[in-house]
Amino acid sequence: MQKKMMIAVYDIHSDDKRKIFSDTFENYGRRVNLSVFEIFLTKAQFNKLQLELIPLIEPKEDTLIFYEICKDCFSKTIYVPEKNIETDTVLWI
């Protein structure tokens, strides 16, 4: 199955829930900031992830955002300080 690259960003007020989010995202990618992850998922994994995390969100307090990133855009990403990112390990749709 092919995977898509996404940026997952969250603002979760509960410490316990925030830990669940970070642990879950670490299974799919890597942390690039406190509440920001680059994740690589198949469509089925993304659907499962949403089913796991969306019920935990308190609409008046929390936010979860996914940005889908195409291969061309990802190759233009600039990291400061520079990081060595392997894009060949990801299959793109």
C-alpha positions in Angstrom: 0.0 0.0 0.0 1.1 3.5 -0.8 1.6 6.1 2.0 0.9 9.8 2.1 2.9 12.3 4.0 1.0 14.5 6.3 1.7 17.1 8.9 -0.3 16.6 12.1 -0.7 19.6 14.4 -2.6 19.6 17.6 -3.4 21.8 20.6 -4.8 19.5 23.3 -5.5 21.0 26.8 -5.5 17.8 28.8 -2.0 16.5 29.6 -3.2 12.9 29.6 -4.9 13.2 26.2 -1.9 15.1 24.8 0.3 12.1 25.7 -2.1 9.8 23.8 -1.8 12.0 20.8 2.0 12.3 20.9 2.4 8.5 21.5 0.0 7.7 18.6 1.7 10.1 16.1 5.2 8.7 17.0 4.0 5.3 15.7 3.5 6.9 12.3 6.3 9.4 11.9 8.6 11.8 13.7 8.1 14.8 15.9 9.3 18.0 14.4 8.1 20.3 17.2 6.3 19.9 20.5 2.9 19.4 18.9 3.8 18.9 15.3 4.6 15.6 13.5 5.5 14.5 10.0 3.5 11.3 9.6 3.4 8.7 6.8 0.1 6.8 6.4 -1.9 4.6 4.1 -5.5 5.6 3.6 -6.6 2.8 6.0 -4.1 4.0 8.6 -5.4 7.5 8.3 -9.0 6.4 8.7 -8.0 4.3 11.8 -6.1 7.3 13.3 -9.1 9.6 12.9 -11.4 7.0 14.6 -8.9 6.8 17.5 -8.2 10.5 18.0 -11.2 12.5 17.0 -13.5 11.2 19.8 -10.9 12.5 22.3 -11.2 16.1 21.1 -13.1 18.6 23.2 -14.5 20.9 20.5 -14.4 24.1 22.7 -10.8 23.4 23.9 -8.8 21.3 21.5 -7.7 21.4 17.9 -6.4 18.7 15.5 -5.2 19.6 12.0 -3.9 17.4 9.2 -2.0 18.9 6.2 -1.5 16.6 3.3 1.9 17.2 1.6 2.7 16.0 -1.9 6.1 14.6 -2.8 7.1 17.6 -4.8 6.3 20.0 -1.9 8.0 17.8 0.7 11.2 17.8 -1.4 11.2 21.6 -1.1 10.9 21.6 2.7 13.6 23.7 4.4 14.7 22.7 7.9 16.7 25.0 10.1 19.0 23.6 11.3 19.3 21.3 8.3 18.1 17.7 8.8 18.9 14.8 6.6 15.5 13.4 5.6 15.2 10.3 3.5 12.3 10.7 1.0 13.0 7.5 -0.9 11.5 5.4 1.9 8.1 6.9 1.3 5.8 5.8 -1.5 3.7 8.6 -2.9 0.2 8.6 -4.3 
